[in-house]
Amino acid sequence: MLDEPLSALDFKLRKEMQVELKRLQSETGITFIFVTPDQEDAVTMSDRVAVMRDGLILQVGKPREIYDRPCRRFVAEFIGDINILQGRLLSTDADGAKVELDAGYQGKAGLPDSGSEPSGKISVAIRPEQLDLMSESSALTFDCSIRKRSYVGSGFDYEVILVTCEIIIMRLHNRSDVDRSCQVGDQVHLSLADGSLQILAD
């Protein structure tokens, strides 16, 4: 049992100890239970992650499953940055669901693995890095305006406001002319990565 073993370490030593602990676990073959409130430690160190709240396990899975397909709002907000948008369920099938966001976008979304099927009004999660800027509007984009732009070294974080007055975060790496030309106040077109929407159970 490792109870927050990295919490008091500086950034460089923390990274070194992450590698060292994973090496020790691999060499000994012993199961490590790593307790941490730090989302980066959880996904970096683990083969399986259990997200708990008030003593109850809300979701268990591989780090990528927890990150890409959170089943509940608490899990989505705890593991990484997240945008939660409102919409409605149009239909479901074996491959997932079709949803319509209040902001005017229709597309596919993953269903929560919660034992109950959603209906009517729903909350839909999408990660900031799964949004992109497009130079032209299309049926696969929706419109917004840039409210804030922050340089973070590897790229920019954008705070954008939708026609519904919902505010979301978009994260883009230094990679496109469209990205570099955008400024606060600009009207822009957002596209979503295929399969990036996830319906939340609550």
C-alpha positions as CSV (number, residue, x, y, z in Angstrom):
1,M,0.0,0.0,0.0
2,L,1.5,3.3,-1.1
3,D,-0.4,6.2,0.5
4,E,0.4,9.4,-1.5
5,P,4.2,8.6,-1.6
6,L,5.0,11.4,-4.1
7,S,2.9,14.3,-2.7
8,A,5.8,16.2,-1.0
9,L,8.3,15.9,-3.9
10,D,9.4,18.6,-6.3
11,F,8.6,18.1,-10.0
12,K,11.9,16.5,-11.2
13,L,12.2,14.1,-8.3
14,R,8.5,13.2,-8.6
15,K,9.1,12.1,-12.2
16,E,12.2,10.1,-11.3
17,M,10.3,8.4,-8.5
18,Q,7.4,7.5,-10.8
19,V,9.9,5.6,-13.0
20,E,11.6,4.0,-9.9
21,L,8.3,2.8,-8.4
22,K,7.2,1.3,-11.7
23,R,10.5,-0.5,-12.0
24,L,10.3,-1.9,-8.5
25,Q,6.8,-3.2,-9.1
26,S,7.8,-4.8,-12.3
27,E,10.9,-6.5,-10.7
28,T,9.1,-7.7,-7.6
29,G,5.8,-8.7,-9.3
30,I,4.0,-7.5,-6.2
31,T,0.7,-5.7,-6.6
32,F,1.0,-2.1,-5.5
33,I,-2.1,-0.2,-4.4
34,F,-1.3,3.5,-5.1
35,V,-3.5,6.0,-3.3
36,T,-3.4,9.5,-4.7
37,P,-5.6,12.5,-5.3
38,D,-3.3,13.5,-8.2
39,Q,-4.8,12.7,-11.5
40,E,-1.4,12.6,-13.3
41,D,-0.1,10.1,-10.8
42,A,-3.2,7.9,-11.2
43,V,-3.0,7.6,-15.0
44,T,0.8,7.5,-15.2
45,M,1.5,4.9,-12.5
46,S,-1.4,2.5,-12.9
47,D,-2.4,-0.5,-14.9
48,R,-5.9,-0.2,-13.5
49,V,-7.5,2.9,-11.9
50,A,-10.4,3.0,-9.4
51,V,-12.0,6.4,-8.8
52,M,-13.6,6.7,-5.4
53,R,-16.0,9.3,-3.9
54,D,-17.2,9.2,-0.3
55,G,-15.9,5.6,0.1
56,L,-17.7,4.3,-3.0
57,I,-16.0,3.1,-6.2
58,L,-17.6,5.0,-9.1
59,Q,-15.5,3.4,-12.0
60,V,-12.7,0.9,-12.5
61,G,-10.7,0.5,-15.7
62,K,-7.5,1.0,-17.5
63,P,-6.2,4.6,-17.4
64,R,-7.1,5.2,-21.1
65,E,-10.6,3.9,-20.5
66,I,-11.1,6.1,-17.4
67,Y,-9.8,9.2,-19.3
68,D,-11.6,8.6,-22.6
69,R,-14.9,7.1,-21.3
70,P,-15.7,8.4,-17.9
71,C,-19.2,7.2,-16.8
72,R,-20.0,9.9,-14.3
73,R,-19.5,13.7,-14.0
74,F,-17.3,13.3,-10.9
75,V,-15.0,10.9,-12.7
76,A,-14.8,13.1,-15.8
77,E,-14.0,16.2,-13.8
78,F,-11.5,14.4,-11.5
79,I,-9.4,12.8,-14.3
80,G,-8.0,15.6,-16.5
81,D,-9.6,18.8,-17.8
82,I,-13.1,18.3,-19.3
83,N,-15.9,20.2,-20.9
84,I,-19.4,19.2,-20.1
85,L,-22.1,20.3,-22.6
86,Q,-25.8,20.0,-22.5
87,G,-27.8,18.2,-25.2
88,R,-30.4,15.6,-26.0
89,L,-30.3,12.0,-27.0
90,L,-31.6,11.3,-30.5
91,S,-31.1,7.5,-30.8
92,T,-29.0,4.6,-29.6
93,D,-27.7,1.4,-31.3
94,A,-25.0,-1.2,-30.8
95,D,-22.2,1.3,-31.6
96,G,-23.3,4.0,-29.1
97,A,-25.7,7.0,-29.4
98,K,-26.5,9.9,-31.6
99,V,-26.8,13.2,-29.8
100,E,-27.7,16.8,-30.5
101,L,-25.9,19.4,-28.5
102,D,-27.7,22.6,-27.5
103,A,-25.0,24.5,-29.2
104,G,-26.1,23.0,-32.6
105,Y,-23.9,20.1,-33.3
106,Q,-25.1,16.5,-34.0
107,G,-22.8,13.5,-33.8
108,K,-22.0,10.2,-32.2
109,A,-21.3,9.7,-28.5
110,G,-20.3,6.9,-26.2
111,L,-22.9,5.5,-23.8
112,P,-22.1,5.3,-20.1
113,D,-21.4,1.8,-18.7
114,S,-23.7,2.3,-15.8
115,G,-26.4,-0.3,-16.3
116,S,-29.1,2.3,-17.2
117,E,-29.7,3.9,-20.6
118,P,-30.0,7.7,-20.8
119,S,-32.9,9.5,-22.3
120,G,-34.1,13.0,-23.1
121,K,-31.8,15.8,-21.8
122,I,-28.2,14.6,-21.3
123,S,-24.8,15.9,-20.2
124,V,-22.0,15.1,-22.7
125,A,-18.3,15.3,-21.9
126,I,-15.4,16.2,-24.3
127,R,-11.7,16.7,-23.6
128,P,-10.1,20.1,-24.6
129,E,-7.6,18.4,-26.9
130,Q,-10.4,16.7,-28.9
131,L,-11.6,20.1,-30.2
132,D,-10.0,21.8,-33.2
133,L,-10.3,25.0,-35.2
134,M,-11.5,25.1,-38.7
135,S,-11.2,27.9,-41.2
136,E,-14.6,27.4,-42.7
137,S,-18.0,26.4,-41.3
138,S,-19.6,23.1,-42.2
139,A,-22.2,20.6,-41.0
140,L,-19.5,19.1,-38.8
141,T,-18.6,22.3,-37.0
142,F,-20.3,24.7,-34.6
143,D,-19.7,28.4,-34.1
144,C,-18.2,30.2,-31.1
145,S,-16.1,33.2,-30.2
146,I,-12.8,33.3,-28.4
147,R,-13.0,34.8,-24.9
148,K,-9.5,34.1,-23.7
149,R,-6.2,32.8,-25.2
150,S,-3.3,31.6,-23.0
151,Y,0.1,30.5,-24.2
152,V,1.2,27.3,-22.4
153,G,4.5,26.6,-24.2
154,S,3.5,23.6,-26.3
155,G,0.6,25.5,-27.7
156,F,-2.5,27.6,-26.6
157,D,-5.4,27.1,-24.3
158,Y,-8.5,28.8,-25.6
159,E,-11.6,29.7,-23.6
160,V,-14.5,30.0,-26.0
161,I,-18.1,30.9,-25.6
162,L,-20.8,29.0,-27.6
163,V,-24.1,30.4,-28.9
164,T,-25.8,28.8,-25.8
165,C,-23.5,30.9,-23.6
166,E,-21.7,27.7,-22.4
167,I,-18.0,28.3,-21.9
168,I,-15.6,25.5,-22.8
169,I,-11.8,25.1,-23.0
170,M,-10.0,24.1,-26.2
171,R,-6.3,23.0,-26.2
172,L,-4.2,23.3,-29.4
173,H,-0.6,22.5,-30.0
174,N,1.6,24.8,-32.1
175,R,0.7,23.3,-35.4
176,S,-1.7,25.3,-37.6
177,D,-2.0,28.7,-39.3
178,V,-5.6,28.8,-38.2
179,D,-4.5,28.5,-34.6
180,R,-1.8,31.1,-34.8
181,S,-4.0,33.7,-36.4
182,C,-6.8,33.5,-33.9
183,Q,-7.2,36.3,-31.3
184,V,-9.6,37.2,-28.5
185,G,-12.9,38.3,-29.9
186,D,-12.6,36.3,-33.1
187,Q,-15.6,34.2,-34.3
188,V,-14.3,30.7,-35.0
189,H,-15.6,27.3,-36.1
190,L,-15.0,24.2,-33.9
191,S,-14.8,20.7,-35.0
192,L,-14.8,17.6,-32.8
193,A,-12.6,14.5,-33.1
194,D,-14.6,11.5,-34.2
195,G,-16.0,9.5,-31.3
196,S,-14.8,12.1,-28.8
197,L,-18.2,12.7,-27.1
198,Q,-19.2,10.7,-24.0
199,I,-22.6,10.7,-22.4
200,L,-22.4,11.0,-18.6
201,A,-24.7,9.0,-16.3
202,D,-25.1,11.9,-13.9
